[in-house]
Amino acid sequence: MKRLIAFTILFIPGALAAYGIKLIRDMLFAIQQPPYPALWVQSIAGLLFTIGGIAFIAGFILHRDRKRHKVQSRFDKMKLP
């Protein structure tokens, strides 16, 4: 059950990142999608979806690896003096 929840948590941002890449590709070929009023708005939305999805997945993996102590010392949590 835990693996299914983890898969769902990673699938949704991954799908948003893929949709963002599709929006950017459609903007390059001048194909405007219905909910966006202009191509530049579509491009910015695609960029935000792509960066947000990739950042969420990267943060999830970094958090998991920190719990298992599999990161380099520079990526370990900051320790206060």
GIKAZI-V146491 format. One record per backbone hydrogen bond with DSSP energy under -0.5 kcal/mol. CO is the residue of the C=O (numbers start at 0). NH is the residue of the N-H. E is the energy in kcal/mol with one decimal. If there is no record, write none. Layout:
CO | NH | E
CO | NH | E
//
This chain:
0 | 4 | -2.0
1 | 5 | -2.5
2 | 6 | -2.5
3 | 7 | -2.2
4 | 8 | -2.5
5 | 9 | -1.9
6 | 10 | -2.3
7 | 11 | -1.8
8 | 12 | -0.8
9 | 13 | -1.4
10 | 14 | -2.8
11 | 15 | -2.1
12 | 16 | -2.3
13 | 17 | -2.2
14 | 18 | -2.3
15 | 19 | -2.2
16 | 20 | -2.1
17 | 21 | -2.0
18 | 22 | -2.3
19 | 23 | -2.1
20 | 24 | -2.4
21 | 25 | -2.6
22 | 26 | -1.9
23 | 27 | -1.9
24 | 28 | -1.5
25 | 30 | -3.4
26 | 29 | -1.3
29 | 31 | -0.7
32 | 35 | -1.3
37 | 41 | -1.9
38 | 42 | -2.3
39 | 43 | -2.1
40 | 44 | -2.5
41 | 45 | -2.3
42 | 46 | -2.3
43 | 47 | -2.4
44 | 48 | -2.6
45 | 49 | -2.4
46 | 50 | -2.6
47 | 51 | -2.6
48 | 52 | -2.4
49 | 53 | -2.3
50 | 54 | -2.4
51 | 55 | -2.2
52 | 56 | -2.1
53 | 57 | -2.4
54 | 58 | -2.5
55 | 59 | -2.2
56 | 60 | -2.3
57 | 61 | -2.4
58 | 62 | -2.5
59 | 63 | -2.1
60 | 64 | -2.5
61 | 65 | -2.2
62 | 66 | -1.8
63 | 67 | -1.4
64 | 69 | -2.7
65 | 68 | -1.0
71 | 74 | -1.3
71 | 75 | -0.6
72 | 75 | -0.7
77 | 79 | -0.5
//
